[in-house]
Each structure stands twice: as structure tokens, then as C-alpha cells.
Amino acid sequence: MHRPWPAPRSRTIGAMAIGLGCMRLSTERARDPERGRAVIAAAVDAGIELLDTADAYAWDDSEVGHNERLIAEVMTSAGRRVEIVSKGGLVRPGGAWQSDGRARHLAEAARASRDRLGVDTIDLYLLHAVDPKVPLATSVRALARLRDDGVARQIGLSNVGLIQLEAA
């Protein structure tokens, strides 16, 4: 069941937004989920406008979505809406960081992220990293399908250079 968060503002996601990158709340060995939730809640209470997360923000593949679940737990009781940026296209076998830009992986990852976050649509969904084994155009088409299907309101690329951006 998706939580009915208020509708996002009409501006472009991330444009002039004050955001919190939540990666370290889930990837550090000394992490404390209770403290992580407290950090997110304090940021929301202080007026943060955007939370940045990813399905890969976890120790390894056994915990995919750890960070997204932390955010969802806080947002369930938050008094206001913040924009959520999530990313897919990285996997964590044995704690390593490996790219997976296949269309099927991105489609499954985005839908799982949406469900973990408890939203109907992810505000902004990014390809986390270019996969050298997959043509960038394939990954970008997969993102476009996610947008067209309503899984993500806006799409984009992360960790790309100018040549890759121009190719996209």
C-alpha cells in the first residue's frame, strides 16, 4: 500500500533544493539505524527539501534498499512532504560496487525502490552509474519507460562525464 504523501511542487526536482545525501546512514559498518532515522527526521524538521538515496545504499546485496526503508519509516510519520531522489544501476555483491545498467534490472530496481519508499511515483530516478557492458542508450531508454509508466516523475543520470551526457 502506498502512502498518500502530498503532491510535489511543480518545479524541477533538485532545482534550488536543500538536500540531504543519505548514503552513509546505510553503508558504514558502524551505522545505527535508529540514529539514521533520527538524522533524517531532524533534517525534515529543519526544512530539508530533498532526500537522496539509492537501492545500493546498504552493506551488500543481502540488504538492498536499506536506506530507502529508513527514509520510508521516517516519512510515514513526517508532517510534510520532501522530494525523493533514488538511483538504480549499481549492485553490491559481497559489498563491492558493480554497475548493472540492463533495462530489466533498472525496471525491477525502480519498481522495488518505489515500493520500499511507499510512494506511487519516485520524484527523480537516476541511473547511478554507466555500465560499460550495456550501451548507455539502452539504459536511458529503460529510464524513459519508467517515466512513461509513471514509476518516476523525472529521470536523469548520475556519475557521468560530458561525453556520456552528450551521448544520452
N, C-alpha and C positions, 0 to 999 in steps of 0.2 A: 504494500500500500504506500502510495506516495504522499508525503506531507504537503499540505497546501501553503507553501511559503508565499508571501506577497509577490506580485509580479515585479520583475526587474524594471529599473528605469530604462528609458529609451536610448540613452547614449551608448556609444560603442563601449564594449566591455574593456575595462582597464584604462580607458582614456581618462586621465587625471584622477584615477582612483588611488587611494591609500590602501596598500595591500600587505598581507602577512604571508610569507612563504612558510609553509608548514612542514617541509621535508624533514628537518632534524628532529621533529617531535616523534618520528617513527623510525628513523634509520640509525639512531645512536644506540649502542649496546646498553648504555646506562639510562635509557629512556624510562619515563614513568608516565603511563597513560593518564593517570589522574592529574598529574602536573600538566601534561599536554592539553587535556580538556580545559584546565584552568587557564592556560595561556590563551587558547582560542577564545574562551568566554570573556576574558579580560580585554582582548583585542576588539571583540564585537561590542562589548560595553563601552569601550573607549571611542567607538565610532569608526572602526576599520570598515572599509567598503568592499574589500575583495579578499578572498582566501585562495591561495594557490596550493594545489595538491596534485597527486598522481597515484594511479593504481600501484606503481612500483615503489612507492614510499613505504617500505617495510624492510625487515631484515633479509628476507629471501622469499622465494616463490610460495612457501608454505603460509605466508601471511599477506598475500596480495590484497590490497585495499585497506590495510591497517589505518593509514592516515585518513582516507575518505570516511571510514567508520567513526574515527574520532570526531571529525567535523560534523557528521550527521548527528552524533549523540549530543553535541553542543547546540546545533541549530534547531533541534527538536524543541528545546525549551527557550531558545533565544527570543527576545522580544521584538526583533526586527530582522529584516532580510539583508543579506550580503551577497555579492556576486561570487560565484564559484568558478574557478578555472581548474580544470583537470586535464591530465595528459595520459596518453597511451602510446604504446610502441616500444616500451622497454620491458624486459622480463628480468627476474632475479634468481636464476638457477644457482644454488649454493651461495647466495649473497653477491654474486657477480652482477654486473650491469651489462645486459646484451640487448641489442636492438632487434625488434620484430615488427617490421612495417607492413607485413602482409595484410591484405584487405580483410580477410576473415578474422585475423587476430584483432585488428583495430575495431571491427564491428562488434565482436564479442566483448572486448575490453571496455568499449564505451558504454554498451548497454549494462554491463556489470557495474561500472562506475556510477552510472545514473541510478541504478537500484540501490547500491550501497549508500549513496548520498541521500536517497529518499526524495528525489525530485522527479518531475515529469520530463524536464529538459535541462541539460547541463548548459550553463550560460556560455562558456567558452571551452571548447575541447581542442587540444593541441596534439600534433604528432610530437612526441617527446624527443625523438632523435631520428635522424635519417638512417635507414637500414641499407647498408651497402649492397645487400643481396637482393633488394627489391627496388625496381625503378621508382623514383620519387613520384612520378605521375600516378602510379598505382596507389600509393599511399594517399595522395591528395584526392584522387577520385573516391577513395573509401571515406575520407573525411567529408567530402561533398555529399555523399549518400547519407551520412549520419545527419548532416544539417537538413537535407531534403526530407528525411524521415522523421524529423523533429526530435532526434536524440540530443542534438546540440543546437543551440541558437546561433552561435557563431563558431567558426573553426579557424585554425591557424597552425603555424609551425614554430617549434622551439629548437634551439641549438642548431641553427642553420647559418651558413655564410651567404654572402651576396650572390654567388654563382648559383647556389641551390635555390635561393629565394627567387631569382630571376627564372630559373627552370620551372618552378612550381607554377 
